Amino acid sequence: MNLFYAATTLDLGGAERMLYETVARVRAAGHGVAVTCLLGDGPVADWLRRDGVPVYPALMRWPGDPLALPRLAALLRREKPDLLHTWLFHANLFGRVAARLAGVPHVVAGIRVYDDRAWHHRVDRLTLGLVSAVTTNSATVRDRLVREQGYPAEKITIIVNGVAQRTTPPVWPADVPRLPGTRLLVSVGRQHPQKGQDVLLRAVAELRREFPLQLVVCGRPDAATPQLLALCRELRLDDCVTFTGLRPDARELAAQADVFVLPSRWEGMPNVLLEAQADGVACVATAVDGSREVIADGDSGLLVPPDDVPALAAAIGGLLRDDARRAALGAAARARAARDFSLDVMAEKTVALYQQLVRT
């Protein structure tokens, strides 16, 4: 098969990294692959080029640029793929229309998080007839699409994210300060209200009354950045909180945490949580879509309600007080990641879907 992938971005987000892992394994199975990124290059584009994958960037001059449609259609006519797989909203929308214009036989649309913006769903449903299949990475996203938005269940395939098992010890980067004598909390995610980092900052302010703490937050600046910086000053946390920005080595930092925290208000299937669990780190996350499927509450991690500062502080504090429980949760998390979230299984299910569609 000749396969083409269209992504909205090729940044360091979980979806983009899963695209990279999928492409690597699809190529290893002997299929031809090319990739386009609508909104320009990013670190994952560099990874793909390093592996010899053709990458066509910047078809879209700005989000929603209508000229991206004829550009993508022309690219697909030239490449003549058997199947187009699109990732994230803009790529899903432009990709399915361009594929029809270019005569691409099959389109797979990846919906990786349940988006509460109603207009996204309206536009998506209008063009759903151009799609051969939809993939989601969690049962909760699939169920909400069917129940709340009327997507046809028979068109949706669940392929959960996979995660690589660590083969070398983590290394703390020299350019990130490590405060001696403190307990380390790490959270990874863009600085956006979705990620709930404001709740985590308030929990840290409570926990500092009992523990010497350092919080490291990895993720690109986004809509919540000004509010988070102001809240840090208000809570007098400037001396113990580090915002590192976007880092390709965020997993190295998370792997050395006493507790990894993901306080999101909503999620799809959070890769950063999978990676922390695969590295044997005790995790506290909110009981939202995706995270509930990654963590078995009380067995491989702890789940708390979103937007609940006392509950988040209590869960983190409980683990910091109990070394034995923290170690047991980390060991159970590592075993669960190896058993249930394999990159090879993810790739096998993806290729099987492609083959089924192409045969028809």
Sequence and secondary structure as in RCSB ss.txt:
>XXXX:A:sequence
MNLFYAATTLDLGGAERMLYETVARVRAAGHGVAVTCLLGDGPVADWLRRDGVPVYPALMRWPGDPLALPRLAAL
LRREKPDLLHTWLFHANLFGRVAARLAGVPHVVAGIRVYDDRAWHHRVDRLTLGLVSAVTTNSATVRDRLVREQG
YPAEKITIIVNGVAQRTTPPVWPADVPRLPGTRLLVSVGRQHPQKGQDVLLRAVAELRREFPLQLVVCGRPDAAT
PQLLALCRELRLDDCVTFTGLRPDARELAAQADVFVLPSRWEGMPNVLLEAQADGVACVATAVDGSREVIADGDS
GLLVPPDDVPALAAAIGGLLRDDARRAALGAAARARAARDFSLDVMAEKTVALYQQLVRT
>XXXX:A:secstr
 EEEEEES  SSSHHHHHHHHHHHHHHHTT EEEEEETT   HHHHHHHHTT  EEE S SSTT TTHHHHHHHH
HHHH  SEEEEESHHHHHHHHHHHHHHT SEEEEE  S    HHHHHHHHHTGGG SEEEESSHHHHHHHHHHH 
  GGGEEE    B    S     TTS   TT EEEEEES SSGGG HHHHHHHHHHHTTTS EEEEEES   TTH
HHHHHHHHHTT TTTEEEEES TTHHHHHTT SEEEE  S  SS HHHHHHHHTT  EEEES TTHHHH  BTTT
BEEE TT HHHHHHHHHHHHH HHHHHHHHHHHHHHHHHH BHHHHHHHHHHHHHHHHH 
